[in-house]
Amino acid sequence: MALPRITSPHAKGNNRTQQVMLQVLLATVPGILALTWLYGFGTLINLLWACLCAIGFEALILALRKRPLGFFLKDYSAVVTAVLLALALPPYSPWWLTLVAVGFAIVLGKQLYGGLGQNPFNPAMIGYVVVLVSFPVEMTTWPAPHMTGPLSALQHIFGFANLPDGWVQATALDTLKINKSLTVDELWTQNPAFGYIGGAGSEVVNLGFLLGGLYLLRKRLFTWHAPVGMLAALAIMSLIFWNGSGSDSHGSPLFHLLSGATMLGAFFIVTDPVSGATSNLGRLIFGAGVGILVYVIRAWGGYPDGIAFGVLLMNLAAPTIDYYTRPRTYGHRKPTRGFKLGE
Amino acid sequence: MSVSYREITINGLWKNNPGLVQLLGLCPLLGTSNSTVNALGLALASALVLICSNTAVSLVRGVVNTAVRLPAFVMIIAALTTCIELLMQAYTYELYQILGIFIPLITTNCVILGRADAFAAKNDPARAAYDGLMMGLGFGAVLVVIGALRELFGTGALFANMQLLFGPSAANWQVTVFSDYKGFLLAILPPGAFIVLGLLIALKNRIDESLAERAKAREPAVAAQSRRVRVTGVVE
């Protein structure tokens, strides 16, 4: 009789990289559906194209670094980066924009630092910031909610046809930033497409990502600390500086929670286990830092949304946060934290 | 025994290149390499100061006390930088304005002080001047390559505004490489300088690596003749 000779541990978990990545991909589905429902097939084509680019770049660099291709491509981490990046880009951004963004994310943001698990910054946000800084016009042309078929979406993205006039519309965050004279209520009546709260249907998209995020939380892929920290900080900041609905208002807390990339950031970007803080308290501080920065950039900064910059700045601070929030080790009464004289 | 001219050449241009290996003078290297003409202007100015300062330092090397050598060298370099600054003000005024603070900052360029202390203070004037020329060329080459790459990726064209350096006849030297190019702003902004420099250093290391491998592949023929006889273990 041949007994299976397998060494311990015998417990089977679903915490392998591939499983985790697949769960994350699954959790983006509600958000993707909402985006597709609002903006048509552009989102889906963007996603596919971004995934193709990511796999291509990942394979290329792995081959250059003489690493096993199949092993690293099968963990889907490049695909997750590409999907998160493509979800942050405008739905009808031209093909070269996606190519450049994914290239910088995978090659400079991830592989040059040593591949999965070694990157100090969130790769998707690196790619996003590179194209945001370099191509401000393309990155701020969000279409008004619109339905297109797959064929015309293909044509727009690959440059056979230009976007029709009247398609492009400033987002609510943009409008609120530029606005000097109108009250918030007047702004909303002027732009019927802004919908109820978040502007241009983005509350639906945000709710979609919230749903996916809650699913991941239930599956225990991350703890609640980082997203709650970020959302709470954002809500508190916008409550403090709300200033009613006058023309100098920065928007209500609900508006900030449900517009832009808030939920995508809170549940899919801030929770990145590699580039974020590691202890629970650290994650709370990390998330809160992102939330505060996002609000500061939205209200007083030069860009309409600040998730990417907030996350990258806090990534820089993550090692320091970890240093000062070390948990108590077993057998010690007090945790050893920070710098001590004479050490 | 003094260093041979061949060795000085190889050191300055490749093996001990100030831009890629010593990583000295990074501030002007990253700050002024956003276009070819800026890079070339600063490269020429730095190289000129480097040659003159190396010669001058070498001439006074027997007179200056070791204890006060660094302030003395800095005085020499500062005087020469002022000369270059006045010359640029006289002949290339627009470029002088564009480069701004980076011209007086040539005084504090570590390449120049480094070569003065490490080489010129220990060698005769002819070698010191030649070392200045080679180090200046090595630094300038890196500067111009980064400048050209950043200009190419940033704007899609090369050699724009060369009239700032070479007079009105150079106004039409601009070569548009990619027409209908959107302009990749990141390449012109500071991060572009860091990324391009990093990639150039990586390229140089890769070339060195493959050169070393090739040299190693040629060697075994010699090694085979002097094989030692093994007295312990299994002889293969």
Contacts between the chains, C-beta under 8 A, distances in Angstrom:
chain1	res1	chain2	res2	distance
A	100	B	184	7.7
A	108	B	195	6.9
A	130	B	186	5.7
A	133	B	185	6.2
A	133	B	186	5.6
A	133	B	189	6.7
A	133	B	191	8.0
A	134	B	183	8.0
A	134	B	184	5.3
A	134	B	185	4.2
A	134	B	186	4.3
A	134	B	187	8.0
A	135	B	182	6.4
A	135	B	184	7.9
A	135	B	185	7.3
A	136	B	185	7.9
A	138	B	182	7.8
